Structures are given as structure tokens and as C-alpha cells.
């Protein structure tokens, strides 16, 4: 990438991040070629929030260069060991391995039909899906405090206890990230991400690109825990510029779902209520209403446009469906409902058994 192209790319990337409330990253000072890294790509520099004054200027703190931006991949996938910035939540992370999911986007037509009918007829509209790449990633522990109010980094990924498959435990800082949310960068630091699993899973090898390769422990861990980690279906729908993305997981005795709410507009809105409909193939239809989600009523603004959380549900049958709405409030006090895309809760044909041996 030429120097001019790098500047244009980085300017666009940083503008996108800033517009979405990126908390940590600032562009390098405009000092000509010195602001550019190897190959003419612009350097990423980090300034923690605690060192910012009210005018967004450093208080005796020099910006720390942490890496060099790379051009995002329009085709293909990122490899194990790819460093990145999350374009929505702003944290630093590293790719462990990819998942090929079926994305059912109710706003975009694609080639595979989803079976989304349910007892109430909600979602009877034909929805088509396509293969889409997601990644299992590690989040830098230094960034977790800055995003804890917008993303439950401690409650995204769960595994089963090998002694009791009904007992689940969470792995903090292990997330699922869509391909388009990755802003790739490179670093000369041999340990660029702070996470307790980083050195257990990855090995620095300067002859490789990216220079972090999977250890045998990562491959064994992925294989042993595949039933709980696997991401297969993703459901997405937008109502009045609020996009709802749902990722369901079957956990052996129950289902877990991860939801991301994203404000695609500049108007500030606040989540006030949730309304769920849960249909079980045993014939029961349950309605759940309540204030907010997971004890919060998040505000979605231009500066902080997204909120992500996880929850779980148990059914009286082996499968069922969920759908519903979120009620949002505008600054003028008016309300509007945002659809939650209907999604299936289907148990695997072969009952999951807890993995033996290595878990970490």
C-alpha cells in the first residue's frame, strides 16, 4: 500500500472507529513520514483515557505506538495470530481460529432458506442466509475495563465442567467477532496482547505472517471444546436504524444466546423494555416482559452505539423458537419497538458430553 493510500485508509478507519465510540485509539501526530510505519502504513498509537484532559490532550504522557495498520481483507479470511482492533467496541484482540456460520440477515436477500416458522406465525417470512466468517478471539485484558459497560467480556463464551455437563463456567475475554468488525494491524511486540491464555495458545515465530502461530494446546483445546464453542447460526434484523444480532448456542441442558444491539443512526436512544415469546415443541408458549436487559437500560449514542450481552433459556422440549421486541425511548419521550429476529433453539442429534482431558 502506498503512503497516500495508507493515509486515506487509516483516516477512514479511525473516522469509522471514532464515530462508533472507539475508546482507546488516537491517530499519530501529523509529522509527515515519521508518523508512518513500515511499508508506508500509518502507526497506531495508544493513549489510555485516564491520561486525557477535558480537551482530549495528553497530560505529560507520550503516545505509545502499539502497531501498524494493515489493509482489511475484502476476500478470504484472517489467519490464527492476526492482531486487530474491534471497529465497534474498540478493544485490541487476536484471532484464535475462524468459524463458518450461516448468517440469516432479514434485511438482505441471500441463497439458503431459513426455517423460521413458529406457533404465532412470527418470522413466517422467507429468510435466506449465506455463509459468513466469524472468529474466536482473545481480548486484551487492559481494554476490558473500558468496554465493560457496553460488552460483557466476561460472559460471552462458556464451557461445560468435565465433571458435570450441567455446570457451565465462563472464560473472560474470549469473544466472537464478525469479519467486517476487524481492523487488522501488525506489531513487533512478541506479547502484544495481555490475556492469561495468550502464551498458552500462541507462539511467536518471526518467520511467519502473522508472526503468532497456534501451539498444540490451542488445537487440542479447540477440538475438545468444539461442541460448546461452535458458532453455527447468526440472525440479524434492523428496525428504525437499530440492528439486533442474535447468536444462539446449545449448551447440552439449556440454550444460551448472545445479543448485540447497535444504533446505526446519530439519534440517542435508550433501551427500556424487553418482550420475549418462547415457544417449545412441547406445546407451551411463554411470554417474558421486563425492564431493560441483564439489569441495565443501555443508552445507544453516536459515541457509544452498541451494547452486547448474553443470557440463557431452558425449554421443556428438545427444541423450540424465540422471538420478540425491544422497546426503545427517544429523547422526546416517545417509544418505538425493535424486532428481535426469530431464531431456532435446536438440540444436536447427538447429546453433548463434556470433554475429557485438556480444557485450558
C-alpha positions in Angstrom: 0.0 0.0 0.0 1.4 3.4 -0.9 1.9 6.1 1.6 -1.0 8.2 0.3 -3.3 5.1 0.2 -2.2 4.2 3.7 -3.1 7.7 5.0 -6.5 7.5 3.3 -7.2 4.1 4.7 -6.1 4.9 8.2 -8.1 8.2 8.1 -11.2 6.3 7.1 -10.6 3.5 9.6 -10.1 5.9 12.5 -13.0 8.1 11.5 -15.2 4.9 11.5 -13.9 3.9 14.9 -14.3 7.4 16.4 -17.9 7.7 15.0 -18.6 4.4 16.8 -17.2 5.4 20.1 -13.8 3.8 19.9 -12.4 4.4 23.4 -8.7 4.0 23.3 -7.1 4.7 20.0 -5.8 8.0 18.7 -4.1 8.8 15.4 -0.4 9.7 15.4 0.6 13.4 15.3 0.8 14.8 11.8 4.6 14.8 11.4 5.0 13.6 7.8 6.8 10.3 7.2 7.7 9.8 10.9 4.0 9.1 11.5 4.2 6.1 9.1 5.3 2.6 9.9 6.9 0.1 7.7 5.6 0.0 4.1 4.1 3.4 4.4 1.3 2.2 6.7 0.2 4.5 9.5 1.2 3.7 13.0 -1.4 3.1 15.7 -0.8 5.0 18.9 -2.4 4.4 22.3 -3.4 6.9 24.9 -5.4 5.5 27.9 -8.4 7.5 28.9 -7.0 8.2 32.4 -4.3 10.4 30.8 -6.7 12.6 28.8 -7.7 16.1 29.8 -11.1 17.6 29.2 -9.8 18.9 25.9 -8.7 15.4 24.9 -5.0 16.3 25.2 -2.3 14.2 26.9 -1.2 15.3 30.4 2.5 14.7 30.3 2.0 11.3 28.7 3.7 10.3 25.4 1.6 8.4 23.0 2.7 4.7 22.8 3.0 3.1 19.4 1.4 -0.3 19.5 1.4 -1.4 15.9 0.9 -0.6 12.2 -2.4 -0.7 10.4 -2.9 -3.2 7.6 -5.4 -3.1 4.8 -8.5 -5.1 5.7 -9.2 -8.3 3.7 -12.1 -7.9 1.3 -11.9 -11.6 0.4 -10.7 -14.6 2.2 -10.2 -14.9 6.0 -7.8 -13.8 8.6 -5.4 -16.4 10.0 -4.6 -17.5 13.5 -2.5 -14.9 15.2 -3.9 -11.8 13.4 -3.9 -8.8 15.6 -6.8 -6.4 15.2 -8.9 -3.5 16.7 -12.6 -4.1 17.1 -14.3 -1.5 14.9 -17.3 -1.2 17.2 -16.1 -1.8 20.7 -12.6 -0.6 20.2 -10.6 -3.3 22.0 -7.3 -4.9 20.9 -7.6 -8.6 20.2 -6.0 -11.5 18.4 -7.7 -14.2 16.2 -7.6 -17.8 17.5 -9.5 -19.5 14.7 -12.4 -18.9 12.4 -16.0 -20.2 12.3 -18.1 -20.5 9.2 -21.6 -19.5 10.3 -24.9 -19.2 8.4 -25.9 -15.6 8.6 -29.7 -15.0 8.3 -30.0 -11.3 7.6 -33.6 -10.2 7.4 -32.5 -7.0 5.7 -30.5 -8.7 2.8 -31.5 -11.5 0.5 -29.2 -14.4 0.2 -29.1 -18.1 -1.1 -30.1 -20.5 1.7 -33.6 -20.6 3.2 -34.0 -20.5 7.0 -36.8 -22.5 8.7 -38.1 -19.8 10.9 -41.8 -20.5 11.2 -43.2 -20.7 14.7 -46.5 -21.1 16.5 -47.5 -17.4 16.2 -46.5 -17.1 12.6 -43.9 -14.5 13.5 -41.0 -14.9 11.1 -43.0 -16.8 8.6 -41.5 -14.5 6.0 -38.9 -16.4 3.9 -35.4 -15.6 5.1 -32.3 -16.6 3.2 -28.9 -16.9 4.6 -25.3 -17.1 3.4 -22.0 -18.3 4.8 -20.2 -15.7 6.8 -16.9 -15.8 8.7 -16.7 -15.1 12.4 -13.7 -15.5 14.6 -12.9 -16.8 18.1 -10.7 -14.1 19.6 -8.8 -13.1 22.7 -9.5 -9.6 24.1 -6.6 -7.6 25.6 -7.3 -7.5 29.4 -6.1 -3.9 29.5 -9.0 -2.9 27.4 -11.8 -4.8 29.2 -12.4 -2.0 31.9 -13.0 0.5 29.1 -15.7 -1.6 27.4 -17.3 -3.3 30.4 -20.4 -1.0 30.3 -21.0 -1.9 26.6 -20.0 -5.5 26.3 -20.0 -8.4 28.8 -16.5 -9.6 28.0 -16.7 -12.0 31.0 -19.9 -13.7 29.8 -19.7 -14.4 26.1 -18.0 -17.8 26.0 -19.0 -20.7 28.2 -17.7 -24.3 28.5 -19.0 -27.3 30.4 -17.4 -28.7 33.5 -15.9 -32.0 32.7 -17.3 -33.5 35.9 -20.8 -32.2 35.4 -22.1 -31.2 32.0 -24.9 -29.2 33.6 -22.4 -26.9 35.3 -21.1 -24.2 33.0 -18.2 -21.8 33.5 -17.3 -18.6 31.6 -14.0 -17.7 30.1 -13.4 -14.0 30.4 -12.1 -12.1 27.4 -13.0 -14.7 24.8 -15.3 -13.2 22.2 -16.8 -13.9 18.8 -16.2 -11.3 16.1 -17.6 -10.8 12.6 -15.2 -10.5 9.7 -16.2 -6.9 8.9 -15.6 -5.8 12.5 -11.9 -6.5 12.3 -9.4 -3.7 11.7 -6.1 -5.6 11.2 -2.7 -4.4 12.4 0.8 -5.8 13.0 3.2 -5.4 15.9 6.8 -6.1 16.6 5.9 -6.9 20.3 6.3 -10.6 21.0 3.5 -10.4 23.6 1.2 -7.7 22.2 -2.0 -9.0 23.9 -2.4 -9.4 27.7 -4.5 -12.4 28.4 -3.9 -15.5 30.6 -4.4 -17.8 27.6 -2.2 -15.9 25.1 1.1 -17.7 25.7 -0.6 -21.0 26.3 -2.3 -20.8 22.9 0.1 -18.9 20.7 3.9 -18.9 20.0 5.9 -16.1 18.4 7.6 -17.0 15.2 9.1 -14.1 13.3 9.4 -16.2 10.1 5.6 -16.4 9.8 3.0 -13.9 8.7 1.3 -13.1 11.1 4.1 -14.0 13.5 1.9 -15.8 16.0 1.2 -19.4 15.4 -1.0 -21.9 17.2 0.5 -24.1 19.8 -0.6 -27.7 20.1 -2.5 -26.7 23.2 -4.8 -24.4 21.2 -5.6 -27.1 18.6 -6.3 -29.6 21.4 -8.4 -27.1 23.3 -10.5 -26.3 20.2 -11.1 -29.9 19.4 -12.0 -30.9 23.0 -14.4 -28.0 23.5 -15.8 -27.7 19.9 -19.4 -28.7 20.9 -19.6 -25.7 23.3 -17.6 -23.2 21.2 -19.1 -23.9 17.8 -20.9 -20.9 16.2 -23.3 -22.1 13.5 -26.2 -19.7 13.0 -26.4 -15.9 13.3 -29.6 -13.9 13.0 -29.8 -10.2 12.2 -32.6 -7.7 11.7 -32.8 -3.8 11.6 -35.8 -1.8 12.8 -35.7 2.1 12.6 -31.9 2.0 12.4 -31.4 -0.3 15.4 -29.8 -3.5 14.4 -30.3 -6.6 16.5 -27.9 -9.6 16.1 -28.5 -12.9 17.8 -26.2 -15.8 18.1 -27.7 -18.9 19.8 -25.7 -21.7 21.3 -26.8 -25.2 22.5 -25.2 -26.0 25.8 -26.3 -29.6 26.5 -29.1 -28.9 29.0 -30.0 -25.4 28.0 -29.6 -22.7 25.3 -27.5 -19.6 25.5 -27.8 -16.6 23.3 -25.6 -13.6 22.7 -27.3 -10.4 21.6 -25.8 -7.2 20.1 -27.8 -4.0 19.8 -26.3 -1.4 17.5 -27.6 2.1 16.7 -26.9 2.9 13.1 -28.2 6.5 13.4 -27.0 9.6 15.2 -30.1 10.0 17.4 -29.6 8.9 21.0 -32.0 6.2 22.2 -32.3 4.1 25.4 -33.5 0.6 25.8 -36.3 0.5 28.3 -38.1 -2.9 28.0 -37.8 -6.4 26.6 -40.7 -8.6 25.4 -39.9 -12.3 24.6 -42.0 -15.0 23.2 -40.6 -18.5 23.8 -42.3 -21.5 22.1 -41.4 -25.0 23.0 -42.2 -28.0 20.8 -43.9 -29.5 23.9 -46.7 -27.1 23.0 -46.1 -24.3 25.6 -45.8 -20.6 24.7 -44.2 -18.4 27.3 -44.2 -14.6 27.4 -41.5 -12.8 29.3 -41.6 -9.0 29.9 -39.2 -6.9 31.9 -37.2 -3.7 32.3 -34.0 -3.5 30.3 -31.7 -6.4 29.8 -29.4 -8.1 32.4 -30.2 -5.3 34.9 -29.3 -2.5 32.5 -31.1 0.0 30.3 -28.2 0.9 27.9 -28.1 4.2 26.1 -27.0 3.9 22.4 -25.5 7.1 21.0 -23.1 8.1 18.2 -20.2 7.9 20.7 -21.2 4.5 22.1 -23.5 3.0 19.5 -23.5 -0.7 20.6 -24.3 -2.9 23.6 -23.7 -6.7 23.8 -24.9 -9.2 26.4 -25.6 -12.9 27.0 -28.4 -14.8 28.6 -29.8 -18.3 28.6 -33.1 -20.2 28.4 -34.4 -23.7 29.2 -37.2 -25.5 27.4 -39.5 -28.4 28.3 -38.7 -30.0 24.9 -35.6 -30.7 22.8 -36.2 -27.7 20.6 -38.3 -24.5 20.1 -38.2 -20.9 18.9 -37.7 -17.4 20.4 -38.6 -14.0 19.1 -39.8 -10.7 20.4 -39.1 -7.0 20.7 -37.1 -4.4 22.5 -38.8 -1.1 23.4 -36.6 2.0 23.0 -37.2 5.6 24.1 -36.2 8.7 22.2 -35.0 12.0 23.8 -38.5 13.4 23.3 -40.1 10.6 25.4 -41.7 8.8 22.5 -41.2 5.0 22.2 -40.7 2.5 19.4 -40.4 -1.3 19.2 -37.4 -3.0 17.6 -37.9 -6.6 16.3 -35.7 -9.4 17.7 -35.2 -11.7 14.7 -36.8 -15.2 15.3 -34.3 -17.9 15.9 -34.5 -21.7 16.4 -33.4 -23.5 19.6 -32.4 -26.9 18.3 -30.6 -29.6 20.3 -28.0 -31.6 18.5 -28.9 -35.1 17.4 -26.1 -36.5 19.5 -26.3 -35.3 23.0 -23.3 -33.3 24.0 -21.0 -34.9 26.5 -18.4 -33.0 28.4 -14.9 -33.1 27.0 -12.2 -35.0 28.8 -8.6 -34.0 29.3 -7.4 -30.6 28.5 -9.7 -27.6 29.0 -7.2 -24.8 29.0 
